[in-house]
């Protein structure tokens, strides 16, 4: 076995290599044992090894768990027998509320060893819903939302759905496709998600995605120096609009999507963390956007100028037209 070949494979796999891959390189079980004794390999799970000295990461742990589940990492779209799912999948796809999610997979295998460092949802991954992100097999965003519906409170599921729609990770049509074509372990989440979509009743204003889209058009159309989906350095959060130069965040806010106790607690902690990092946070509602668009622009301009922005902004943003949910 050429150790350089092993290192090359592991470099593409977050420092992980499987016994099957080692076997293809001509490595016997006894040779693997000697590498472990020599502190070149470290056993992560049965049949899965970590290159000693490779930096630890959450992605490494997740890759190792999926590798334990089975399938050839080189062809995981076709062969994966375990996939990142639920909260871990949401984190891989970049959904804000899951930045600290643990290692969570779906697999038909059941751990036969003590103390697995991950959560296993028992089920067979469906090929139609598998994608690969950062070399890790994972349920696609639409399937991930359905899986989350089975394990999270409904208010959190709806908020996550709105974020995924707003950021164009999914469409309602894609979620409906997942609902209709799921089998086995996903049926409970499919029923809950179907009910959620059916019950998304009209309220005083647009959907969260429509409201935030129009708010962004207004603000960016006024020439303010914001970046969409601004990732806040050093924090596991994004703002709808943000600028690091002038330390200001602008977000759309609706009471409908901040009414649950857990949501409110999350928003309170998140808001305090962002303010403690030195940012001004401006939150606007559909009522503000509908009746006071110029007031929104004035509040933003005053805040930016207090933080050194020289301007100018355009005299008026684009016309504000909100479509109520049907």
C-alpha positions as CSV (number, residue, x, y, z in Angstrom):
1,X,0.0,0.0,0.0
2,X,1.3,3.4,-0.9
3,X,0.6,5.7,2.1
4,X,0.4,8.7,-0.3
5,X,-2.6,7.1,-2.0
6,X,-4.4,6.7,1.3
7,X,-3.6,10.3,2.2
8,X,-4.9,11.5,-1.1
9,X,-8.2,9.7,-0.6
10,X,-8.6,10.9,3.0
11,X,-7.9,14.5,2.0
12,X,-11.0,14.4,-0.2
13,X,-13.0,12.8,2.7
14,X,-12.4,15.1,5.7
15,X,-9.5,12.9,6.9
16,X,-11.6,9.6,6.8
17,X,-10.9,6.4,4.9
18,X,-12.8,3.1,5.0
19,X,-11.6,-0.4,5.3
20,X,-13.1,-1.2,1.9
21,X,-11.0,1.6,0.3
22,X,-7.9,0.4,2.1
23,X,-8.6,-3.2,0.9
24,X,-8.7,-1.9,-2.7
25,X,-5.2,-0.6,-2.2
26,X,-4.1,-4.1,-1.2
27,X,-4.2,-3.6,2.6
28,X,-5.0,-6.6,4.7
29,X,-6.8,-6.5,8.0
30,X,-3.5,-7.2,9.8
31,X,-1.8,-4.4,7.9
32,X,-4.6,-2.0,9.0
33,X,-4.1,-3.2,12.6
34,X,-0.3,-2.4,12.3
35,X,-1.1,1.1,11.0
36,X,-3.4,1.6,14.0
37,X,-0.6,0.4,16.4
38,X,1.8,2.8,14.7
39,X,-0.6,5.7,15.3
40,X,-1.0,6.3,11.5
41,X,-4.7,5.3,11.6
42,X,-7.3,5.7,14.3
43,X,-10.5,3.6,14.4
44,X,-13.5,5.9,14.3
45,X,-16.2,3.3,13.9
46,X,-16.2,-0.3,12.7
47,X,-14.7,-0.3,9.2
48,X,-14.0,3.5,9.3
49,X,-10.6,5.1,10.1
50,X,-9.4,8.6,10.7
51,X,-5.9,9.6,9.5
52,X,-4.0,10.5,12.7
53,X,-3.2,14.2,12.7
54,X,-6.1,15.2,10.4
55,X,-7.8,18.2,12.0
56,X,-11.1,17.4,13.7
57,X,-14.3,18.9,12.3
58,X,-18.1,18.3,12.4
59,X,-18.0,17.4,8.7
60,X,-15.4,14.7,9.5
61,X,-17.6,13.2,12.1
62,X,-20.6,13.3,9.8
63,X,-18.6,11.7,6.9
64,X,-17.4,9.0,9.3
65,X,-21.0,8.2,10.4
66,X,-22.2,7.9,6.8
67,X,-19.2,5.8,5.9
68,X,-20.1,3.4,8.8
69,X,-23.6,3.2,7.3
70,X,-22.2,1.8,4.1
71,X,-21.7,2.4,0.4
72,X,-18.7,3.5,-1.7
73,X,-17.9,7.2,-1.0
74,X,-16.7,7.5,-4.5
75,X,-20.2,6.8,-5.8
76,X,-22.4,7.8,-3.0
77,X,-25.2,9.2,-5.2
78,X,-25.8,5.6,-6.4
79,X,-24.5,3.5,-3.5
80,X,-25.0,5.4,-0.2
81,X,-26.7,3.2,2.5
82,X,-26.7,6.0,5.0
83,X,-27.1,9.8,4.5
84,X,-26.9,12.9,6.6
85,X,-30.5,13.8,7.5
86,X,-32.8,15.9,9.7
87,X,-30.8,18.6,11.6
88,X,-27.5,17.6,10.2
89,X,-28.9,17.8,6.7
90,X,-30.3,21.3,7.4
91,X,-26.9,22.4,8.7
92,X,-25.2,21.1,5.6
93,X,-27.7,23.0,3.4
94,X,-27.0,26.2,5.3
95,X,-30.2,26.8,7.1
96,X,-29.6,29.3,9.8
97,X,-31.3,27.7,12.8
98,X,-29.2,24.5,12.5
99,X,-25.7,25.9,12.7
100,X,-25.0,23.9,15.9
101,X,-26.8,20.7,14.8
102,X,-25.1,17.4,15.8
103,X,-24.3,14.3,13.7
104,X,-27.5,12.7,12.5
105,X,-28.0,10.1,9.8
106,X,-30.6,7.9,8.3
107,X,-29.6,4.2,7.8
108,X,-30.9,0.7,8.0
109,X,-28.0,-0.3,10.1
110,X,-28.2,-0.2,13.9
111,X,-25.1,0.6,16.0
112,X,-23.7,-2.6,17.5
113,X,-21.0,-0.8,19.4
114,X,-21.1,1.2,22.6
115,X,-21.6,4.9,22.7
116,X,-22.1,6.0,19.0
117,X,-21.4,9.7,18.7
118,X,-24.3,10.2,16.4
119,X,-28.1,9.8,16.1
120,X,-29.4,7.1,13.7
121,X,-32.9,7.4,12.2
122,X,-33.8,3.9,11.1
123,X,-34.9,3.8,7.4
124,X,-33.7,3.2,3.9
125,X,-32.4,6.3,2.1
126,X,-34.3,6.9,-1.1
127,X,-32.2,7.5,-4.2
128,X,-34.5,10.2,-5.5
129,X,-33.8,12.3,-2.5
130,X,-30.0,11.9,-2.1
131,X,-27.5,14.6,-3.0
132,X,-23.9,15.2,-2.1
133,X,-22.7,18.3,-0.2
134,X,-19.1,18.8,0.7
135,X,-18.4,15.1,-0.2
136,X,-21.1,14.0,2.2
137,X,-24.3,12.1,1.1
138,X,-27.3,14.1,2.4
139,X,-31.1,14.3,1.9
140,X,-32.0,17.1,-0.5
141,X,-33.5,20.3,0.9
142,X,-37.1,19.3,0.1
143,X,-36.8,15.9,1.7
144,X,-34.9,17.5,4.7
145,X,-37.9,19.7,5.4
146,X,-40.3,16.8,5.4
147,X,-38.0,14.9,7.8
148,X,-37.8,17.9,10.1
149,X,-41.6,18.1,10.2
150,X,-41.6,14.7,12.0
151,X,-39.3,15.8,14.8
152,X,-39.7,19.6,15.4
153,X,-42.6,21.7,16.7
154,X,-44.9,23.0,14.0
155,X,-43.9,26.6,14.5
156,X,-40.3,25.8,14.0
157,X,-41.0,23.7,10.9
158,X,-43.0,26.6,9.3
159,X,-40.3,29.1,10.1
160,X,-37.7,26.8,8.5
161,X,-39.9,26.2,5.5
162,X,-40.3,30.0,5.0
163,X,-36.5,30.5,5.2
164,X,-35.9,27.7,2.6
165,X,-38.5,29.2,0.3
166,X,-37.2,32.8,0.7
167,X,-33.7,31.7,0.0
168,X,-34.8,29.7,-3.0
169,X,-33.5,26.4,-1.5
170,X,-36.8,24.8,-2.4
171,X,-40.1,25.5,-4.0
172,X,-43.5,24.5,-2.7
173,X,-43.8,22.3,-5.7
174,X,-40.6,20.4,-4.8
175,X,-41.8,19.9,-1.2
176,X,-45.1,18.6,-2.5
177,X,-43.2,16.2,-4.8
178,X,-41.3,14.9,-1.8
179,X,-44.5,14.5,0.2
180,X,-46.1,12.4,-2.7
181,X,-43.1,10.2,-3.3
182,X,-41.8,9.4,0.1
183,X,-42.1,5.9,1.4
184,X,-41.2,4.1,4.6
185,X,-39.8,6.1,7.5
186,X,-40.7,9.5,6.0
187,X,-44.5,9.1,6.0
188,X,-45.2,10.7,9.3
189,X,-43.3,13.9,8.3
190,X,-45.0,13.9,5.0
191,X,-48.4,13.9,6.6
192,X,-47.4,16.7,8.9
193,X,-45.9,18.8,6.1
194,X,-48.9,18.3,3.9
195,X,-51.2,19.5,6.7
196,X,-48.9,22.5,7.2
197,X,-49.0,23.5,3.6
198,X,-52.7,23.1,3.4
199,X,-53.2,25.2,6.6
200,X,-51.0,28.1,5.6
201,X,-54.0,30.4,5.8
202,X,-54.0,34.1,4.6
203,X,-53.1,36.7,7.2
204,X,-52.7,40.5,7.1
205,X,-49.8,40.7,4.8
206,X,-47.8,38.6,2.3
207,X,-46.1,35.4,2.9
208,X,-42.8,35.8,4.7
209,X,-40.9,35.1,1.5
210,X,-42.9,37.6,-0.5
211,X,-42.6,40.3,2.2
212,X,-38.9,39.9,2.6
213,X,-38.4,39.9,-1.1
214,X,-40.2,43.2,-1.5
215,X,-38.4,44.7,1.5
216,X,-35.1,43.9,0.0
217,X,-36.1,45.4,-3.3
218,X,-37.0,48.6,-1.5
219,X,-33.9,48.8,0.5
220,X,-31.4,47.8,-2.2
221,X,-33.2,50.0,-4.7
222,X,-32.5,53.0,-2.5
223,X,-28.7,52.5,-2.9
224,X,-27.8,51.3,0.6
225,X,-24.6,49.3,0.9
226,X,-26.1,46.0,2.0
227,X,-25.3,42.4,1.1
228,X,-28.2,40.0,0.9
229,X,-28.1,36.9,3.2
230,X,-25.2,38.6,5.1
231,X,-23.2,36.1,7.1
232,X,-22.2,37.7,10.4
233,X,-18.5,37.0,11.1
234,X,-17.9,35.0,14.2
235,X,-21.5,34.1,14.7
236,X,-23.7,31.3,13.3
237,X,-26.3,33.7,12.0
238,X,-27.2,35.5,8.8
239,X,-29.1,38.7,8.3
240,X,-31.6,39.4,5.5
241,X,-29.5,42.4,4.6
242,X,-26.3,43.4,6.3
243,X,-23.1,45.4,6.0
244,X,-19.9,44.8,8.0
245,X,-18.4,48.1,7.1
246,X,-21.2,50.0,8.8
247,X,-22.2,47.3,11.2
248,X,-25.9,47.3,10.4
249,X,-28.4,44.5,9.9
250,X,-31.9,44.9,8.4
251,X,-34.5,42.1,8.7
252,X,-38.1,41.5,7.9
253,X,-40.2,40.5,10.8
254,X,-43.7,39.0,11.2
255,X,-45.6,38.2,14.4
256,X,-46.9,35.0,12.7
257,X,-43.4,33.6,12.5
258,X,-42.1,34.7,15.9
259,X,-45.0,33.6,18.1
260,X,-43.8,30.3,19.4
261,X,-42.0,30.2,22.8
262,X,-39.0,28.4,21.4
263,X,-38.9,30.7,18.4
264,X,-39.1,33.8,20.7
265,X,-36.3,32.4,22.9
266,X,-34.1,31.8,19.8
267,X,-34.8,35.3,18.4
268,X,-33.9,36.9,21.8
269,X,-30.6,35.0,22.1
270,X,-29.8,35.6,18.4
271,X,-30.6,39.4,18.6
272,X,-28.6,39.8,21.8
273,X,-25.6,38.0,20.3
274,X,-25.7,40.3,17.2
275,X,-26.0,43.5,19.2
276,X,-23.2,42.4,21.5
277,X,-21.0,42.0,18.4
278,X,-21.5,45.7,17.7
279,X,-24.3,45.6,15.1
280,X,-27.4,47.8,14.9
281,X,-30.4,45.6,14.1
282,X,-33.4,47.2,12.4
283,X,-36.5,45.0,12.0
284,X,-39.5,46.0,9.9
285,X,-42.9,44.4,9.6
286,X,-45.3,44.0,6.6
287,X,-47.4,46.9,8.0
288,X,-44.3,49.1,8.0
289,X,-43.6,48.1,4.4
290,X,-47.2,48.6,3.2
291,X,-47.9,52.0,4.9
292,X,-44.5,53.5,5.8
293,X,-41.9,52.6,3.2
294,X,-40.3,56.1,3.3
295,X,-40.0,55.8,7.1
296,X,-38.1,52.5,6.6
297,X,-35.7,54.2,4.3
298,X,-35.3,57.1,6.7
299,X,-34.6,54.9,9.7
300,X,-32.0,52.9,7.7
301,X,-30.3,56.1,6.4
302,X,-30.1,57.7,9.8
303,X,-28.5,54.5,11.3
304,X,-26.0,54.1,8.5
305,X,-24.9,57.8,8.6
306,X,-24.5,57.5,12.4
307,X,-22.0,54.8,11.6
308,X,-20.0,56.6,9.0
309,X,-21.8,55.9,5.7
310,X,-21.4,59.0,3.5
311,X,-24.4,58.3,1.2
312,X,-26.1,59.2,-0.9
313,X,-29.2,57.2,-1.3
314,X,-31.8,57.6,-4.1
315,X,-34.7,59.8,-3.2
316,X,-37.2,56.9,-3.3
317,X,-37.1,53.2,-3.5
318,X,-39.1,51.2,-6.0
319,X,-42.9,51.0,-5.6
320,X,-44.1,48.7,-2.8
321,X,-46.6,46.1,-3.9
322,X,-47.5,43.3,-1.5
323,X,-49.5,40.3,-2.7
324,X,-51.5,38.7,0.1
325,X,-51.3,35.0,0.3
326,X,-54.2,33.2,-1.4
